[in-house]
Amino acid sequence: MTTTKPFLIEIGLEELPARFVNPAISQFTEKTQAWLEEKELTYETIRSFATPRRLALLIEGLVDKQPDLSGEARGPAKKNSPRC
């Protein structure tokens, strides 16, 4: 059974010019969403917060682990095996 929890990511900054705050938080949100999807971590919502000195994302309902994966792996071809 998978449980979910809230997760807060917060980045402290030197004074960021005000004109860069909205593009920075948008990019931070987009990159985080893409990374979570790549790692197969599901979540309910992402809320973003930004000031000139801080960027933060609150990820609600983040699963506590990735799903289990199963697969078949094959070894080297017989012709490439060292002879005894």
C-alpha distances in whole Angstrom, upper triangle without the diagonal:
4,7,10,13,17,19,23,25,28,32,35,38,42,43,42,45,44,44,42,39,38,38,36,33,33,33,30,28,28,28,25,23,24,23,19,20,21,18,16,14,14,15,17,20,23,26,28,31,34,38,40,39,35,32,29,26,23,20,18,14,14,10,10,10,12,10,11,15,17,21,24,27,30,33,36,39,41,44,43,42,45,47,47
4,7,10,14,15,19,21,25,28,31,34,38,40,38,41,40,41,38,35,34,34,32,29,29,29,26,24,25,24,21,20,21,20,16,17,18,16,13,11,11,12,14,17,19,22,25,27,31,34,37,35,31,29,25,22,19,16,14,11,10,6,7,7,9,9,11,14,17,21,25,27,30,33,36,39,41,44,42,42,44,47,48
4,7,11,13,16,19,23,26,29,32,36,37,36,39,38,39,36,33,32,33,31,28,28,28,25,23,24,24,20,19,21,20,16,17,20,17,15,12,11,11,12,15,17,20,23,25,28,31,34,33,29,26,23,20,17,14,12,8,8,6,6,8,11,12,14,18,21,24,28,30,34,36,39,42,44,47,45,45,47,50,51
4,7,9,13,16,19,23,26,29,33,34,33,36,34,35,33,30,29,29,27,24,24,25,22,19,21,21,17,16,19,18,14,16,18,16,14,10,9,8,9,12,13,16,19,21,25,28,31,29,26,23,19,16,13,10,8,5,5,4,6,9,11,13,16,19,23,26,30,31,35,37,40,43,46,48,47,46,49,52,52
4,6,10,13,16,20,23,26,30,31,30,33,32,33,30,27,27,27,25,22,23,23,20,18,20,20,17,16,19,18,14,17,19,17,16,12,11,9,10,11,12,14,17,19,22,25,28,26,22,20,17,14,11,8,7,5,5,7,7,11,13,16,19,22,25,29,32,34,37,39,42,45,48,50,48,48,50,53,54
4,7,10,13,17,20,23,27,28,27,30,28,29,27,24,23,24,22,19,20,21,18,16,18,18,15,15,18,17,14,17,19,17,17,13,12,9,9,10,10,11,13,15,18,21,24,23,19,17,13,10,7,6,4,5,6,9,10,13,16,18,21,24,28,31,34,36,39,41,44,47,50,52,50,50,52,55,56
4,7,10,13,16,20,23,25,24,27,26,27,25,22,21,22,20,17,18,18,15,13,16,16,12,13,16,14,12,16,18,16,16,12,12,10,11,11,9,11,12,14,16,19,22,20,16,14,10,8,6,5,7,8,7,10,10,13,15,18,21,24,27,30,34,35,38,40,42,45,48,50,48,48,50,53,54
4,6,10,13,16,20,21,21,24,23,24,22,18,19,20,17,14,16,17,13,12,16,15,12,14,17,15,14,17,19,18,18,15,15,13,14,12,10,10,10,11,13,16,18,16,13,11,7,6,5,6,9,11,10,13,13,16,18,21,24,27,31,33,36,37,40,42,44,47,50,52,50,50,52,55,56
4,7,10,13,17,19,18,21,21,22,19,16,17,17,14,12,14,14,10,11,14,13,10,12,15,13,13,17,18,17,18,15,16,14,16,14,11,11,10,10,12,14,16,14,10,8,5,5,7,8,11,14,12,15,15,17,19,22,25,27,31,33,36,36,40,41,43,46,49,51,48,49,50,54,55
4,7,10,13,15,15,18,18,20,17,14,15,16,13,11,14,14,11,12,15,14,12,15,18,16,16,20,21,20,22,19,20,18,19,16,13,12,10,9,10,11,13,11,7,6,4,7,9,11,14,17,16,19,19,21,22,26,29,31,34,36,39,39,43,44,46,49,52,54,51,51,53,56,57
4,6,10,12,12,15,16,18,15,12,15,15,11,11,14,13,10,12,15,14,13,16,18,17,18,21,22,21,23,21,22,20,22,19,15,14,12,11,10,10,11,8,6,5,6,9,12,14,18,21,19,22,22,23,24,28,31,32,36,38,40,40,43,44,46,49,52,53,50,51,53,56,57
4,7,9,10,14,15,17,15,13,15,16,13,12,16,16,13,16,19,18,17,20,22,20,21,25,25,25,27,25,26,24,25,22,19,17,14,12,10,10,9,6,5,7,9,12,15,18,21,24,22,25,25,27,28,32,34,36,39,41,44,44,47,47,49,52,55,56,53,54,55,59,60
4,6,7,11,12,15,12,11,14,15,11,12,16,15,13,16,19,18,18,21,23,22,23,26,27,27,29,27,28,26,27,24,21,19,16,13,11,9,8,5,6,8,11,14,17,20,24,27,25,28,28,29,30,34,37,38,41,43,46,45,48,49,50,53,56,57,54,55,56,60,61
4,6,9,12,14,12,12,16,16,13,15,18,18,16,19,22,21,21,25,26,25,27,30,30,30,33,31,32,30,31,28,24,22,19,16,13,11,8,6,8,11,14,18,21,24,27,30,29,32,32,33,34,38,40,41,45,46,49,48,51,52,53,56,59,60,56,57,59,62,64
4,6,9,12,10,10,14,15,13,14,18,18,17,20,22,22,22,25,27,26,28,31,31,32,34,32,33,31,31,28,24,22,18,16,12,9,6,5,9,11,15,19,22,25,28,31,30,33,34,35,36,40,42,44,47,48,51,51,53,54,55,58,61,62,59,60,61,65,67
4,6,8,7,7,11,11,9,11,14,15,14,17,19,19,20,23,24,24,26,28,29,30,32,30,31,29,29,26,22,20,16,14,10,8,5,6,9,10,14,17,20,23,26,30,29,32,33,34,35,38,41,42,45,47,49,49,51,52,53,56,60,60,57,59,60,64,65
4,6,6,7,10,11,11,13,15,16,16,19,20,21,22,25,26,26,28,30,31,32,34,33,33,31,31,28,24,22,18,16,12,10,6,9,12,13,17,19,23,26,29,32,31,35,36,37,37,40,43,44,48,49,52,51,54,55,56,58,62,63,60,61,63,66,68
4,5,5,8,10,10,12,14,15,16,18,20,21,22,24,25,26,28,30,31,32,34,32,32,30,29,26,22,20,16,14,10,8,6,10,12,12,16,18,21,24,27,31,30,34,35,37,37,40,43,44,48,49,52,52,55,56,57,59,63,64,61,62,64,68,70
4,6,7,8,9,11,13,14,15,17,18,20,21,23,24,26,27,29,30,32,33,32,32,30,29,26,22,20,17,15,12,11,9,13,14,14,17,19,23,25,28,31,31,34,36,37,37,40,43,44,47,48,51,51,53,55,56,58,62,62,60,61,63,67,69
4,6,6,6,9,10,11,12,14,15,16,18,20,21,22,24,26,27,28,30,29,29,27,27,24,20,18,15,14,10,10,8,11,12,11,15,17,20,22,26,29,28,31,33,34,34,37,40,40,44,45,47,47,50,51,52,55,58,59,56,58,59,63,65
4,6,5,6,9,10,10,12,14,15,16,18,20,21,22,24,26,27,28,27,27,25,24,21,17,15,11,10,7,7,6,9,9,8,11,14,17,19,22,26,25,29,30,31,32,35,38,39,42,44,47,47,49,51,52,55,58,59,56,58,60,63,65
4,5,5,6,9,10,11,12,14,15,17,18,20,21,23,24,26,27,25,25,23,23,19,16,14,10,10,8,9,10,12,12,10,12,13,16,18,21,24,24,28,29,31,31,33,37,38,41,42,45,46,49,50,51,54,57,58,56,57,59,63,65
4,6,5,6,8,10,11,12,14,15,16,18,20,21,22,24,26,25,24,23,23,20,16,15,12,12,10,12,12,14,13,11,13,14,18,19,22,25,24,28,29,30,30,32,36,36,39,41,43,43,46,48,49,51,55,55,53,54,57,60,62
4,5,5,6,9,10,11,12,14,15,16,18,20,21,22,24,23,23,22,22,19,15,14,11,11,9,10,10,12,10,8,11,12,16,17,21,24,22,26,27,28,28,31,34,34,38,39,42,42,44,46,47,49,53,54,51,53,55,58,60
4,5,5,6,9,10,10,12,14,15,16,18,20,21,22,21,20,19,19,15,12,10,7,8,6,9,10,12,10,6,8,9,12,14,17,20,19,23,24,26,26,29,32,33,36,38,41,41,44,46,47,50,53,54,52,53,55,59,60
4,5,5,6,9,10,11,12,14,15,17,18,20,21,20,19,18,18,15,11,11,8,10,10,13,14,15,13,10,11,10,14,15,17,20,20,23,25,26,25,28,31,32,35,37,39,40,43,45,46,48,52,53,51,52,54,58,60
4,5,5,6,8,10,10,12,14,15,16,18,20,19,19,18,19,16,13,13,11,13,12,14,15,16,14,11,12,12,15,15,19,21,20,23,24,25,24,27,30,30,33,34,37,37,40,42,43,45,49,50,47,49,51,55,57
4,6,5,6,9,10,11,12,14,15,16,18,17,17,16,17,15,11,11,9,11,10,13,14,14,12,8,9,8,12,13,16,19,17,20,21,22,22,25,28,28,32,33,36,36,39,41,42,45,48,49,47,48,50,54,55
4,6,5,6,9,10,11,12,14,15,16,15,15,13,14,11,8,9,7,10,11,14,16,17,14,10,9,7,10,10,13,16,15,18,20,20,20,23,26,27,31,32,35,36,39,41,42,45,48,50,47,48,51,54,56
4,5,5,6,9,10,11,12,14,15,15,15,14,15,13,10,12,11,14,14,18,19,20,17,13,13,11,13,13,16,17,16,19,21,21,20,22,25,26,29,30,33,34,37,39,40,42,46,47,45,46,49,52,54
4,5,5,6,9,10,10,12,14,14,15,15,16,15,12,14,13,15,16,19,19,19,17,13,13,11,14,13,17,18,16,18,20,20,18,21,24,24,27,29,31,31,34,36,37,40,43,44,42,43,46,49,51
4,5,5,6,9,10,11,12,11,12,11,14,12,9,11,11,14,15,18,19,19,16,12,11,9,11,10,13,15,12,15,16,16,16,19,22,22,26,27,30,31,34,36,37,40,43,45,42,43,46,49,51
4,5,5,6,9,10,10,9,10,9,11,10,8,11,12,15,17,20,22,22,19,15,13,11,12,10,12,13,11,14,16,16,15,17,20,21,25,26,29,30,33,35,37,40,43,45,42,44,46,50,51
4,6,5,6,9,10,10,11,12,14,13,12,15,15,18,20,23,24,24,21,17,16,14,15,13,16,16,14,16,18,17,15,17,20,20,23,24,27,28,31,33,34,37,40,41,39,41,43,47,49
4,5,5,6,9,9,11,12,15,14,13,16,16,19,20,23,24,24,21,17,16,14,15,13,16,16,13,14,15,14,13,15,18,18,21,23,26,26,29,31,32,35,38,40,38,39,41,44,46
4,5,5,6,5,7,8,12,12,11,14,15,18,20,24,25,25,21,18,16,13,13,10,13,12,9,10,12,11,10,13,16,16,20,22,25,26,29,31,33,36,39,41,39,39,42,45,47
4,5,5,6,7,9,12,13,13,16,18,21,23,26,28,28,24,21,19,16,16,13,15,14,12,12,14,13,11,12,15,15,19,20,23,24,28,30,32,34,38,39,37,38,41,45,46
4,5,8,10,13,16,16,16,19,20,23,25,28,29,29,26,22,21,18,19,16,18,17,14,14,15,13,11,12,15,14,17,18,21,22,25,27,29,31,35,36,34,35,38,41,43
4,6,9,12,15,16,16,19,20,23,25,28,30,29,25,22,20,18,18,15,17,16,12,11,12,10,7,10,12,12,15,17,20,21,24,26,28,31,34,36,34,34,37,40,42
4,6,10,13,15,15,19,21,24,26,30,31,31,27,24,21,18,18,15,15,14,11,10,11,9,6,7,10,11,14,16,20,21,24,27,29,32,35,37,35,36,39,42,43
4,7,10,12,13,16,18,21,24,27,29,28,25,21,19,15,15,11,12,10,7,6,8,7,6,8,11,13,17,19,23,24,28,30,32,35,38,40,38,39,41,44,46
4,7,9,11,15,17,20,23,27,29,29,25,22,19,15,14,10,10,8,6,6,9,9,8,10,13,15,19,21,25,27,30,33,35,38,41,43,41,42,45,48,49
4,6,8,11,14,18,21,24,27,26,23,19,16,12,11,7,6,5,4,6,10,11,11,13,17,19,22,25,29,30,34,36,39,41,45,47,45,45,48,51,52
4,7,10,14,17,20,24,27,27,23,20,17,13,11,7,6,5,7,9,13,15,15,16,20,22,25,28,32,34,37,40,42,45,48,50,48,49,52,55,56
4,7,10,13,17,20,23,24,20,17,14,10,8,6,5,7,8,12,15,17,17,19,23,25,28,31,34,36,39,42,44,47,50,52,50,51,53,57,58
4,7,10,13,17,20,20,16,13,10,6,6,4,6,9,9,13,16,17,18,20,24,26,29,32,35,36,40,42,44,47,50,52,50,50,53,56,58
4,7,10,14,17,17,14,11,8,6,5,6,8,12,12,16,18,21,21,24,27,29,33,35,39,40,43,45,48,50,54,55,53,54,56,60,61
4,7,11,14,14,11,8,6,5,6,9,11,15,15,19,20,22,23,26,29,31,35,37,40,41,44,46,48,51,54,56,53,54,56,60,61
4,7,11,11,8,6,5,6,8,11,14,17,18,21,23,25,26,29,32,34,38,40,43,44,47,49,51,54,57,58,56,57,59,62,64
4,7,8,6,5,6,9,11,15,17,21,21,24,26,28,29,32,35,36,40,42,45,45,49,50,52,55,58,59,57,58,60,63,65
4,5,5,6,9,12,15,18,21,24,24,28,29,31,32,35,38,40,43,45,48,48,52,53,54,57,61,62,59,60,62,66,67
4,6,8,11,15,18,21,24,27,27,30,31,33,34,37,40,41,45,47,49,49,52,53,55,58,61,62,59,60,62,65,67
4,7,10,14,17,20,23,26,26,29,29,31,32,36,39,40,44,46,48,48,51,52,53,57,60,61,58,59,60,64,65
4,7,10,13,16,19,23,22,25,26,28,29,32,35,37,40,42,45,45,48,49,51,54,57,58,56,56,58,62,63
4,7,10,13,16,20,19,22,23,25,26,29,32,34,37,39,42,42,45,47,48,51,54,56,53,54,56,59,61
4,7,10,13,16,15,19,20,22,23,26,29,31,35,37,40,40,44,45,47,50,53,55,52,53,55,58,60
4,6,9,13,12,16,17,19,20,23,26,28,32,34,37,38,41,43,45,48,51,53,50,51,53,57,58
4,6,10,10,13,15,17,19,22,25,27,31,34,37,38,42,43,46,49,52,54,51,52,54,57,58
4,7,6,10,12,14,16,18,22,24,28,30,34,35,38,40,43,46,49,51,48,49,51,55,56
4,6,9,12,14,16,18,22,24,28,31,34,36,39,42,44,47,50,52,50,50,53,56,57
4,6,9,12,13,15,19,21,25,28,32,33,37,39,42,45,48,50,48,48,51,54,55
4,6,9,10,13,16,19,22,25,29,30,34,36,39,42,45,47,45,45,47,51,52
4,6,7,9,13,16,19,22,26,27,31,33,36,39,42,44,43,42,45,48,49
4,7,10,12,15,19,22,26,27,31,33,36,38,41,44,42,41,44,46,47
4,7,9,12,15,18,22,23,27,29,32,35,37,40,38,38,40,43,44
4,6,9,12,15,19,20,24,26,29,32,35,37,35,35,38,41,42
4,6,10,13,17,19,22,25,28,31,33,36,34,34,37,40,41
4,7,10,14,16,20,22,25,28,30,33,32,31,34,37,38
4,7,10,12,16,19,22,24,27,30,29,28,31,34,35
4,7,10,13,16,20,22,24,27,26,26,29,31,32
4,7,10,13,17,18,21,24,23,23,26,28,30
4,7,10,13,15,17,20,20,19,23,25,26
4,7,10,12,15,17,16,16,19,22,24
4,7,9,11,14,13,13,16,19,21
4,7,9,11,10,10,13,15,17
4,6,8,6,7,10,13,16
4,5,5,7,10,13,15
4,5,5,9,10,13
4,6,8,9,13
4,7,9,12
4,6,9
4,7
4
